[in-house]
Each structure stands twice: as structure tokens, then as C-alpha cells.
């Protein structure tokens, strides 16, 4: 079997290590490496005392998910054939890592894969971050098999087929190491959220496939570093979605999408003010303002022609309108 590293990004995650690292150590056969984003808590002392065999890569500053993984994996470049990027708030199951690597190894056309990601707190349900595989609608909004916007499905075996995806979840992101480095890794400008979707879009445009192995399940707590209810998460999701569209579409294609996105995102801003508070509405406003200010810093993906947002197998015009107007809340409602 080829060499692989399970790489866990850490920022002040002592509590997460106490809760979830035991299952990773117990059920994994590959090296476990922690990339530390300049933590200020006792998480590294905890690792040194209780898990001295876990390797640690120390970074001098907190680069977020994208910058942290880029810096950490640069130091591992050439040592492993595969990386399994694992959130610190995930519990795993026996043989999960070897089964994921065998899945990728058997598919030379596939560069990235995820397992089935279930909720750690809501027993029997899919998790928000990736569920049974991710897709994009024609405006760049993400959705999953098992999770449409805010609605999670119960896992009843309805998504046990292995299908091609638009994107795989960064919560448990299995990637061929050479493909990760050859394609520039994650975009540091994203800091956190949606960088894995951008990466998957870039490699899809170059002919690589993204897949899901539903025979492997992991359990995700969610919000281990940034709670879903935090306005910063709203800000990063909206800003980074615009960054992703801008860099991966031609200018003409982007501005056609951008006009429609402004209309829907304005509606989202009004809705979120009444449901989650003014801070979240302001976060969306700030996301647009900072996108317009900083878009010149984004390096556009070099493509011979405009790249489709979503794969040809899945053409959903607007998951937002389908969800709120047509009450389509399950992935199977679309097909």
C-alpha cells in the first residue's frame, strides 16, 4: 500500500484532541501528523505528554485552514503519496484510512475522495459538512447528497452508491499528494471555508475526478474552531463563494452569475437579519464589500475556455429557489 499521512490542522484544540484523537489513534494505520497553527493553549503539551508518537509541524502564525495546510503540507512534500486531511473534531471507524486509500488507488483518474460524513451529535443523520458528497448549482451554491441547505437527511442507506462529485468535504479530504502540490494547493486568500470546493473545481477543469466512498463512515462534531452561529463564518462563506466564482469563470461568465447572486444574496441578507441577527446581515454586506475591494488580488485559474460551475451530470439552476419556493429539501427531490 502506498504511503499516506493523516494530517490534522490544530488551533487551540486541546479539547478536541481529548475527545477525538483516541479514535484516530486506535483505528488508523498511517502516520498521524498535527500541523499547529500557532496555538496558544496547551494542545501541544497535551500531545507531547499523551501522544508522543504523533508528529507535529509547528507554524509561526495562524494561516487558517488554507494557509495552515499549505504551509504544513509543503514541509511534507515528497514524503507521502497521499494526504488525508482530517478535522480535529471527527471520530473515525476501524480501517477507515486504509479503505479510503485503497479506494483512491484503484481509481487512477480520481484525485480526491471523501467518506460518508455523519453527524456526531445528531445520531443517524448526515453531517452538514459534506454528507454523502458535494455538488454546486449553476450559481455556485453548494449542496450535498444528504444535506440541502439547512435540512439534514437521516442516513437510511439511500446514498450507498459511489458517484462522481463536484467537490469533497474538507472535513475529511483524501487527496493524491502530487496532484495537491502540482495544482497549487488551497488558495491562501480564502483563509477558511470553501477552499476545498475551489480546489476541486480547479482540478475538475483539468480532467481529474472527485469521488465518495460511502463504505467508510466518519462522525463530525462541527464548529470545533468556528461555530456555525458565528458571523465570521457567514462572512467567510459569502466572500469566498464570490472569490471562487471570480477566479474560475471567465469575466463574462462571472458577471452574468454575479448579477443573479447579488439578488439572491440580498434576499439571504434580509432573511438572516430576522432569523440570526443583524451581525450576520452585516457579515454578508462586508463580504461583498471586501470581495469588490480584494478581487484584484485573486489569481484567476488559467483555462482554455470558461469552466462549467457544476458537472454535466448535475444541472440545478438554483438550489436556493428550489429549497425556499418549491420546498425541495432532499437530494432525491431533484432527480
C-alpha positions as CSV (number, residue, x, y, z in Angstrom):
1,X,0.0,0.0,0.0
2,X,1.3,3.5,-0.8
3,X,2.4,5.8,2.0
4,X,-0.2,8.2,3.4
5,X,-0.3,10.8,6.2
6,X,-3.3,11.7,8.3
7,X,-2.8,15.4,8.7
8,X,-4.8,17.2,11.4
9,X,-4.8,21.0,11.5
10,X,-4.8,22.4,15.0
11,X,-5.5,25.8,16.5
12,X,-6.1,25.8,20.3
13,X,-7.7,22.3,20.0
14,X,-6.8,20.6,23.3
15,X,-10.4,19.8,24.0
16,X,-10.9,18.4,20.5
17,X,-7.8,16.2,20.9
18,X,-9.1,14.8,24.2
19,X,-12.4,13.9,22.7
20,X,-11.5,12.7,19.2
21,X,-7.8,11.8,18.9
22,X,-8.2,8.5,20.8
23,X,-10.4,7.1,18.0
24,X,-8.0,8.3,15.3
25,X,-5.0,6.7,17.0
26,X,-6.9,3.5,17.7
27,X,-8.3,3.0,14.2
28,X,-5.6,4.3,11.9
29,X,-2.6,2.6,10.3
30,X,-0.9,5.6,8.7
31,X,1.2,8.3,10.2
32,X,-0.7,10.9,12.2
33,X,0.7,14.4,11.8
34,X,-0.6,17.6,13.5
35,X,0.0,20.9,11.8
36,X,-0.2,23.5,14.5
37,X,-1.5,27.0,13.5
38,X,0.5,28.9,16.2
39,X,-1.7,27.7,19.1
40,X,-1.6,29.5,22.4
41,X,-3.3,26.8,24.5
42,X,-1.9,23.6,26.0
43,X,-2.7,21.4,23.0
44,X,0.9,20.7,22.0
45,X,1.9,20.0,25.6
46,X,-1.1,17.6,25.7
47,X,0.2,15.8,22.6
48,X,3.7,15.6,23.9
49,X,2.5,14.0,27.2
50,X,-0.2,11.6,26.0
51,X,0.6,11.0,22.3
52,X,4.3,11.3,21.8
53,X,4.2,9.3,18.6
54,X,2.1,11.9,16.9
55,X,4.3,14.0,14.7
56,X,4.0,17.8,15.0
57,X,4.7,20.5,12.4
58,X,4.7,23.9,14.1
59,X,3.8,27.1,12.2
60,X,4.7,30.6,13.2
61,X,1.3,32.1,12.5
62,X,-2.3,31.1,12.1
63,X,-2.9,30.8,8.4
64,X,-6.4,29.4,8.7
65,X,-7.4,26.2,7.0
66,X,-6.0,27.1,3.6
67,X,-2.7,28.7,4.7
68,X,-2.2,26.3,7.5
69,X,-2.5,23.2,5.4
70,X,-0.5,24.7,2.5
71,X,2.4,25.5,4.9
72,X,2.2,22.2,6.7
73,X,2.0,20.0,3.6
74,X,4.8,21.9,1.9
75,X,7.0,20.6,4.7
76,X,5.7,17.0,4.0
77,X,6.1,17.3,0.2
78,X,7.9,14.2,-1.2
79,X,7.4,12.1,1.9
80,X,3.9,10.7,1.2
81,X,1.8,9.6,-1.8
82,X,-1.5,10.6,-0.2
83,X,-2.7,13.0,2.3
84,X,-5.9,12.5,4.4
85,X,-6.8,16.0,5.8
86,X,-8.9,15.4,8.9
87,X,-10.7,17.9,11.1
88,X,-9.8,17.6,14.8
89,X,-13.4,17.1,15.7
90,X,-14.0,13.9,13.9
91,X,-14.4,10.3,15.2
92,X,-13.3,7.6,12.8
93,X,-14.1,3.9,12.4
94,X,-11.9,0.8,12.0
95,X,-9.8,0.6,8.9
96,X,-11.2,3.9,7.7
97,X,-7.8,5.3,6.4
98,X,-6.6,2.2,4.6
99,X,-10.0,1.8,2.9
100,X,-10.0,5.4,1.7
101,X,-6.5,5.0,0.2
102,X,-7.4,1.7,-1.5
103,X,-10.5,3.4,-2.9
104,X,-8.3,6.2,-4.5
105,X,-5.5,3.8,-5.5
106,X,-8.0,1.7,-7.5
107,X,-9.1,4.8,-9.5
108,X,-6.2,6.4,-11.3
109,X,-8.4,9.1,-12.8
110,X,-9.6,10.2,-9.3
111,X,-7.6,12.8,-7.4
112,X,-9.8,13.5,-4.4
113,X,-12.3,11.5,-2.3
114,X,-14.3,11.7,0.9
115,X,-16.0,9.2,3.1
116,X,-19.6,9.4,4.1
117,X,-19.7,12.1,6.8
118,X,-22.3,11.6,9.5
119,X,-23.3,13.9,12.5
120,X,-21.6,13.2,15.8
121,X,-24.4,14.8,17.8
122,X,-27.5,14.0,15.7
123,X,-27.3,10.2,15.7
124,X,-28.3,8.6,12.4
125,X,-28.2,11.8,10.4
126,X,-25.8,13.1,7.8
127,X,-23.5,16.0,8.7
128,X,-23.7,19.5,7.3
129,X,-20.1,19.4,6.1
130,X,-20.1,17.2,3.1
131,X,-22.7,14.5,4.0
132,X,-22.5,11.9,1.2
133,X,-20.8,14.1,-1.3
134,X,-21.0,17.7,-2.6
135,X,-22.3,19.5,-5.7
136,X,-22.8,23.0,-6.9
137,X,-25.8,24.6,-8.6
138,X,-25.5,26.8,-11.7
139,X,-24.9,29.9,-9.5
140,X,-22.1,28.3,-7.3
141,X,-24.2,27.5,-4.2
142,X,-23.1,24.2,-2.6
143,X,-25.4,21.3,-1.6
144,X,-24.9,17.7,-0.8
145,X,-26.4,14.3,-1.0
146,X,-28.0,14.2,2.4
147,X,-27.9,17.9,3.1
148,X,-29.8,20.6,1.2
149,X,-29.0,24.0,2.8
150,X,-30.3,23.7,6.4
151,X,-32.0,20.4,6.1
152,X,-30.2,17.2,7.1
153,X,-31.4,13.8,6.0
154,X,-31.4,10.6,8.0
155,X,-28.9,8.1,6.7
156,X,-31.1,5.2,5.6
157,X,-28.7,3.7,3.0
158,X,-30.1,5.8,0.2
159,X,-26.7,7.1,-0.8
160,X,-24.6,4.0,-0.8
161,X,-23.6,4.3,-4.4
162,X,-20.2,5.7,-5.3
163,X,-20.8,8.7,-7.6
164,X,-18.7,11.5,-9.1
165,X,-18.9,14.7,-7.2
166,X,-18.3,18.4,-7.8
167,X,-16.4,18.7,-4.5
168,X,-15.3,16.7,-1.5
169,X,-15.6,17.9,2.1
170,X,-12.5,19.5,3.7
171,X,-13.6,17.8,7.0
172,X,-12.2,14.6,5.7
173,X,-10.4,15.3,2.4
174,X,-8.3,12.5,0.8
175,X,-6.1,13.7,-2.0
176,X,-3.2,12.5,-4.0
177,X,-0.2,14.4,-2.8
178,X,1.4,15.2,-6.2
179,X,-2.0,16.5,-7.5
180,X,-2.3,18.7,-4.5
181,X,1.1,20.3,-5.0
182,X,1.0,20.4,-8.8
183,X,-2.2,22.4,-8.6
184,X,-1.1,25.0,-6.1
185,X,-2.9,23.6,-3.0
186,X,-5.5,25.7,-1.4
187,X,-5.9,29.4,-2.1
188,X,-4.4,31.3,0.9
189,X,-6.8,34.2,0.3
190,X,-9.7,32.1,1.4
191,X,-8.3,31.6,5.0
192,X,-11.1,29.2,5.8
193,X,-14.3,27.8,4.2
194,X,-14.9,26.8,0.6
195,X,-11.2,26.5,-0.3
196,X,-11.7,22.7,-0.9
197,X,-14.5,23.5,-3.3
198,X,-12.3,25.9,-5.2
199,X,-9.5,23.3,-5.3
200,X,-11.9,20.6,-6.6
201,X,-13.2,23.0,-9.2
202,X,-9.7,23.7,-10.4
203,X,-8.7,20.1,-10.7
204,X,-12.0,19.1,-12.3
205,X,-11.3,21.7,-15.0
206,X,-8.1,19.9,-15.7
207,X,-9.7,16.5,-16.1
208,X,-9.4,15.0,-12.6
209,X,-12.3,13.2,-10.9
210,X,-13.8,13.7,-7.4
211,X,-15.5,10.8,-5.6
212,X,-17.1,9.5,-2.5
213,X,-16.5,6.2,-0.8
214,X,-19.8,5.5,1.1
215,X,-18.5,2.3,2.5
216,X,-16.5,4.3,5.0
217,X,-18.2,6.5,7.6
218,X,-16.8,9.1,10.0
219,X,-18.6,11.3,12.6
220,X,-18.2,15.0,12.6
221,X,-19.0,17.3,15.6
222,X,-18.8,20.6,13.6
223,X,-17.9,24.0,14.8
224,X,-14.7,22.8,16.5
225,X,-12.9,26.0,15.7
226,X,-15.6,28.4,14.5
227,X,-19.3,27.9,15.4
228,X,-21.9,27.9,12.7
229,X,-23.7,30.7,14.5
230,X,-20.6,33.0,14.4
231,X,-20.9,35.9,12.0
232,X,-17.4,35.4,10.8
233,X,-18.4,32.1,9.3
234,X,-21.2,33.8,7.4
235,X,-18.7,36.4,6.2
236,X,-16.2,33.8,5.0
237,X,-18.7,31.6,3.3
238,X,-20.2,34.5,1.2
239,X,-16.9,36.2,0.5
240,X,-15.1,33.0,-0.5
241,X,-18.0,31.9,-2.7
242,X,-17.5,35.1,-4.7
243,X,-13.8,34.6,-4.8
244,X,-14.3,31.1,-6.1
245,X,-16.6,32.2,-8.9
246,X,-14.5,35.1,-9.9
247,X,-11.3,33.1,-10.2
248,X,-12.7,30.0,-12.0
249,X,-15.0,31.7,-14.5
250,X,-14.2,33.9,-17.5
251,X,-15.0,37.6,-16.8
252,X,-18.1,37.5,-19.0
253,X,-19.4,34.3,-17.4
254,X,-18.7,35.6,-13.9
255,X,-20.6,38.9,-14.2
256,X,-23.7,37.1,-15.6
257,X,-23.7,34.9,-12.4
258,X,-22.7,37.8,-10.2
259,X,-25.9,39.8,-11.0
260,X,-28.1,36.9,-10.1
261,X,-26.1,36.2,-7.0
262,X,-26.5,39.8,-5.8
263,X,-30.3,39.4,-6.0
264,X,-30.4,36.1,-4.1
265,X,-27.7,37.1,-1.6
266,X,-29.6,40.3,-0.8
267,X,-32.7,38.2,-0.1
268,X,-30.5,36.0,2.1
269,X,-29.2,39.0,3.9
270,X,-32.8,40.2,4.7
271,X,-33.8,36.7,5.8
272,X,-30.7,36.2,8.0
273,X,-31.2,39.5,9.8
274,X,-34.6,38.3,11.1
275,X,-33.5,34.8,11.8
276,X,-30.0,35.1,13.1
277,X,-29.5,38.8,13.9
278,X,-28.1,42.0,12.4
279,X,-24.5,40.9,12.8
280,X,-25.0,38.1,10.2
281,X,-26.6,40.5,7.8
282,X,-23.7,42.9,8.2
283,X,-21.3,40.0,7.6
284,X,-22.9,39.5,4.1
285,X,-22.6,43.2,3.4
286,X,-19.0,43.1,4.4
287,X,-18.3,40.0,2.4
288,X,-19.5,41.8,-0.8
289,X,-17.6,45.0,0.1
290,X,-14.3,43.1,0.7
291,X,-14.8,40.9,-2.4
292,X,-15.0,44.1,-4.6
293,X,-12.0,45.6,-2.8
294,X,-9.8,42.5,-2.9
295,X,-10.8,40.7,-6.1
296,X,-7.7,42.1,-7.9
297,X,-5.5,40.0,-5.5
298,X,-7.1,36.8,-6.7
299,X,-5.2,34.9,-9.3
300,X,-7.6,33.6,-11.9
301,X,-7.5,30.0,-12.9
302,X,-5.8,29.6,-16.3
303,X,-8.3,27.9,-18.5
304,X,-8.5,27.5,-22.3
305,X,-12.3,28.2,-22.1
306,X,-14.8,29.2,-19.4
307,X,-15.2,26.3,-16.9
308,X,-18.6,24.9,-16.0
309,X,-19.5,25.6,-12.4
310,X,-21.0,22.2,-12.0
311,X,-20.5,18.8,-13.6
312,X,-22.6,17.9,-16.6
313,X,-24.3,15.1,-14.6
314,X,-25.9,17.6,-12.2
315,X,-27.6,20.7,-13.5
316,X,-29.6,22.5,-10.9
317,X,-30.3,26.1,-11.7
318,X,-30.8,27.4,-8.1
319,X,-30.9,25.2,-5.0
320,X,-31.9,28.4,-3.1
321,X,-35.1,28.9,-5.1
322,X,-35.9,25.2,-5.2
323,X,-35.5,24.9,-1.4
324,X,-37.5,28.0,-0.4
325,X,-40.1,28.2,-3.1
326,X,-40.6,24.6,-4.1
327,X,-39.8,23.0,-0.7
328,X,-37.3,20.6,-2.2
329,X,-35.4,19.6,0.9
330,X,-33.9,16.3,-0.1
331,X,-31.3,15.5,-2.7
332,X,-33.6,12.9,-4.2
333,X,-36.2,15.6,-4.8
334,X,-34.0,16.9,-7.7
335,X,-33.7,13.6,-9.5
